[in-house]
Structures are given as structure tokens and as C-alpha cells.
């Protein structure tokens, strides 16, 4: 499966909300194109998604202040886990550090299946 199929980029907040409503389990990476920590973490997230079930998506939040506010995104990157349409867990990056592979793996293991 191609990377784009495995970890599809969600183009709009409306499409994000639709995907959240329709997926039983969903991991979403919120990231910014200008953030060096997002750029470093994106390949890690995509690689993890390729080796897992197909419930991984990503969304650029460079200019979507409403989405940032709704999900209280304060640090990039941040991964949110939704189950049956509800936000269940979150993995916020550390300011000036970001996230790493081990943090993502631990987070995914702790999310309900």
C-alpha cells in the first residue's frame, strides 16, 4: 500500500470531522509545515502507519485557528486518538523537542483496541 493510502492527508477540517464520525478508531497527526519538529516526526508517523491498521490520518493546521482551538493544539506535532467519534487520548509534543518513535509506539499501545 502506498504511503498516501496508509496515512492520508485530510485537506479540510470538515473532512476531518466526517472521518472522525465514520471511523471506529482513528489516529490523527496535527502538524505544521513551518515546524521543524513536525517535519522530523512526519516520516516516523507515516512509517508507523504503514505497519499498522489503516486508521491513521494527518492534517496540516498551519492556518486553521478554529481547528487548533477546538482540539486545544498547543504544541506541534500532536497525535489525537478518536474512538467511535470521541476524543479518547492525546499525545502532545514537547515544546522545542517534538515527539519520537518510542513515544508514538507507547501511545498507540495504550489506546483501546
Residue frames as qw, qx, qy, qz and C-alpha x, y, z in Angstrom:
[[0.000, 0.889, 0.457, 0.000, 0.00, 0.00, 0.00],
 [0.393, 0.542, -0.029, 0.742, 1.33, 3.45, -0.86],
 [0.267, -0.144, -0.481, 0.822, 2.14, 5.94, 1.86],
 [0.260, -0.091, -0.078, -0.958, -0.62, 8.27, 0.75],
 [0.644, -0.280, -0.575, -0.421, -3.17, 5.47, 1.09],
 [0.613, -0.234, -0.663, 0.360, -1.93, 4.47, 4.52],
 [0.315, -0.504, -0.361, 0.718, -1.63, 7.88, 6.12],
 [0.245, 0.655, 0.498, 0.513, -3.83, 10.09, 4.02],
 [0.139, -0.061, -0.166, 0.974, -3.62, 13.87, 4.32],
 [0.058, 0.719, 0.683, -0.120, -7.00, 15.30, 5.29],
 [0.319, 0.387, 0.223, 0.836, -7.44, 18.54, 3.33],
 [0.236, -0.529, -0.063, -0.813, -10.10, 20.33, 5.41],
 [0.190, -0.139, 0.714, -0.660, -11.50, 20.44, 8.93],
 [0.745, 0.099, 0.057, -0.657, -14.94, 19.46, 7.57],
 [0.781, 0.253, -0.555, -0.132, -13.45, 16.28, 6.08],
 [0.181, 0.280, -0.802, 0.496, -11.67, 15.59, 9.38],
 [0.488, -0.064, 0.473, -0.731, -14.97, 15.78, 11.25],
 [0.839, 0.196, -0.208, -0.463, -16.58, 13.39, 8.75],
 [0.613, 0.305, -0.717, 0.132, -13.74, 10.87, 9.10],
 [0.090, -0.235, 0.723, -0.643, -13.92, 11.10, 12.91],
 [0.679, 0.028, 0.253, -0.689, -17.64, 10.30, 12.74],
 [0.863, 0.276, -0.250, -0.342, -17.24, 7.34, 10.37],
 [0.549, 0.365, -0.719, 0.220, -14.18, 5.52, 11.77],
 [0.797, -0.514, -0.316, -0.026, -14.36, 3.29, 14.85],
 [0.667, -0.550, 0.079, 0.496, -10.70, 4.01, 15.68],
 [0.502, 0.781, 0.078, 0.364, -8.66, 6.86, 14.31],
 [0.570, -0.486, 0.009, 0.662, -5.23, 8.35, 14.98],
 [0.367, 0.872, 0.191, 0.263, -4.75, 11.87, 13.62],
 [0.592, -0.191, -0.036, 0.782, -1.47, 13.73, 13.46],
 [0.085, 0.977, 0.195, -0.003, -1.88, 17.51, 13.77],
 [0.665, -0.240, 0.166, 0.688, 1.22, 19.22, 12.41],
 [0.180, 0.926, 0.031, -0.330, 2.51, 22.43, 10.86],
 [0.799, 0.516, 0.039, 0.305, 4.58, 22.78, 7.71],
 [0.161, 0.851, -0.282, 0.413, 6.76, 25.51, 9.25],
 [0.662, -0.639, 0.334, -0.204, 7.57, 23.45, 12.37],
 [0.322, 0.557, -0.765, -0.018, 10.92, 21.59, 12.25],
 [0.336, -0.172, 0.856, -0.353, 9.69, 19.10, 14.88],
 [0.760, 0.373, 0.301, -0.440, 6.66, 18.29, 12.74],
 [0.611, 0.635, -0.422, -0.215, 8.89, 17.76, 9.71],
 [0.059, 0.451, -0.877, 0.158, 11.13, 15.39, 11.70],
 [0.462, 0.004, 0.774, -0.433, 8.20, 13.43, 13.15],
 [0.704, 0.392, -0.057, -0.590, 6.11, 13.08, 9.97],
 [0.557, 0.375, -0.719, -0.179, 8.23, 10.24, 8.47],
 [0.038, -0.138, 0.900, -0.413, 8.11, 8.41, 11.83],
 [0.547, 0.231, 0.446, -0.670, 4.32, 8.69, 11.92],
 [0.696, 0.434, -0.310, -0.480, 3.94, 7.58, 8.28],
 [0.351, 0.343, -0.870, 0.032, 6.28, 4.62, 8.81],
 [0.237, 0.007, 0.821, -0.519, 4.31, 3.55, 11.88],
 [0.642, 0.334, 0.176, -0.667, 1.05, 3.88, 9.95],
 [0.579, 0.423, -0.601, -0.353, 2.36, 1.64, 7.17],
 [0.291, 0.164, -0.926, 0.173, 2.98, -1.18, 9.65],
 [0.216, 0.169, 0.712, -0.646, -0.39, -0.83, 11.41],
 [0.291, 0.583, 0.759, 0.005, -4.08, -0.91, 10.65],
 [0.271, 0.402, 0.376, 0.790, -5.40, 1.73, 8.25],
 [0.239, -0.858, -0.453, -0.024, -6.78, 4.13, 10.85],
 [0.466, -0.456, 0.007, 0.758, -4.06, 6.78, 10.58],
 [0.337, 0.817, 0.316, 0.346, -4.56, 10.21, 9.06],
 [0.454, -0.275, -0.105, 0.841, -2.81, 13.56, 9.21],
 [0.148, 0.891, 0.389, 0.179, -3.87, 17.18, 8.90],
 [0.414, 0.196, -0.085, 0.885, -1.87, 20.36, 8.39],
 [0.223, -0.820, -0.508, 0.137, -3.08, 23.03, 10.76],
 [0.446, 0.086, 0.030, 0.891, -0.96, 25.95, 9.59],
 [0.099, -0.173, -0.096, -0.975, -3.88, 28.35, 9.20],
 [0.507, -0.450, -0.624, -0.389, -6.90, 26.63, 10.76],
 [0.050, -0.334, 0.519, -0.785, -7.28, 28.52, 14.03],
 [0.741, -0.226, 0.018, -0.632, -10.75, 27.06, 14.69],
 [0.912, 0.036, -0.408, -0.012, -9.42, 23.50, 14.49],
 [0.425, 0.315, -0.577, 0.622, -6.42, 24.36, 16.67],
 [0.318, -0.320, 0.361, -0.816, -8.74, 25.87, 19.26],
 [0.842, -0.148, -0.184, -0.485, -11.31, 23.07, 19.11],
 [0.935, -0.039, -0.330, 0.125, -8.74, 20.36, 19.84],
 [0.472, -0.862, 0.180, 0.039, -6.54, 22.55, 22.05],
 [0.856, 0.257, -0.014, 0.448, -3.42, 22.04, 19.93],
 [0.264, -0.949, 0.116, 0.124, -0.67, 23.98, 21.69],
 [0.318, -0.606, 0.656, 0.319, 2.47, 22.14, 20.52],
 [0.817, 0.479, -0.200, -0.249, 3.35, 20.59, 17.17],
 [0.471, -0.128, -0.690, -0.534, 3.26, 17.75, 16.46],
 [0.482, -0.102, 0.611, -0.620, 0.30, 16.35, 18.41],
 [0.310, -0.051, -0.885, -0.342, -1.42, 12.99, 17.84],
 [0.553, -0.083, 0.355, -0.749, -5.07, 12.54, 18.84],
 [0.076, -0.058, -0.987, -0.127, -6.84, 9.20, 19.15],
 [0.565, -0.006, 0.037, -0.824, -10.57, 9.06, 18.46],
 [0.016, 0.089, 0.996, 0.007, -12.80, 6.10, 19.17],
 [0.031, 0.602, 0.793, 0.089, -16.37, 5.98, 17.89],
 [0.088, 0.790, 0.310, 0.522, -16.36, 9.70, 17.20],
 [0.463, -0.884, -0.034, -0.045, -14.96, 10.80, 20.57],
 [0.313, 0.695, -0.528, 0.374, -11.53, 12.08, 21.51],
 [0.895, -0.378, -0.236, -0.001, -10.16, 9.44, 23.89],
 [0.724, -0.466, 0.091, 0.500, -6.42, 10.13, 24.25],
 [0.376, 0.916, -0.097, 0.098, -3.82, 12.60, 23.12],
 [0.793, -0.198, 0.068, 0.573, -0.07, 12.68, 22.70],
 [0.121, 0.992, 0.003, -0.027, 1.17, 16.26, 22.76],
 [0.701, 0.421, -0.221, 0.531, 4.63, 17.08, 21.55],
 [0.551, -0.618, -0.188, 0.528, 7.08, 18.66, 23.95],
 [0.176, 0.980, 0.002, -0.088, 7.87, 22.32, 23.31],
 [0.136, 0.834, -0.525, -0.106, 11.16, 22.63, 21.37],
 [0.365, -0.321, 0.874, 0.026, 11.52, 18.82, 21.31],
 [0.596, 0.177, -0.501, -0.602, 8.53, 17.36, 19.44],
 [0.901, -0.137, 0.284, -0.299, 7.78, 13.63, 19.52],
 [0.055, 0.511, -0.833, -0.206, 9.74, 10.47, 18.78],
 [0.590, 0.067, -0.731, -0.337, 9.12, 6.90, 17.65],
 [0.283, -0.088, -0.871, 0.391, 9.13, 5.43, 21.17],
 [0.242, 0.184, 0.406, -0.862, 6.56, 7.92, 22.38],
 [0.593, 0.166, -0.334, -0.714, 4.28, 7.11, 19.44],
 [0.524, 0.037, -0.847, -0.077, 4.65, 3.35, 19.95],
 [0.112, -0.137, -0.775, 0.607, 3.87, 3.63, 23.67],
 [0.374, 0.187, 0.144, -0.897, 0.89, 5.88, 22.94],
 [0.612, 0.117, -0.541, -0.565, -0.61, 3.51, 20.37],
 [0.414, -0.030, -0.894, 0.167, -0.21, 0.51, 22.71],
 [0.002, 0.197, 0.647, -0.736, -2.07, 2.38, 25.47],
 [0.457, 0.102, -0.140, -0.872, -5.02, 3.28, 23.25],
 [0.670, 0.097, 0.638, -0.368, -8.05, 0.96, 23.47],
 [0.011, -0.159, 0.821, 0.548, -8.42, -1.53, 20.65]]
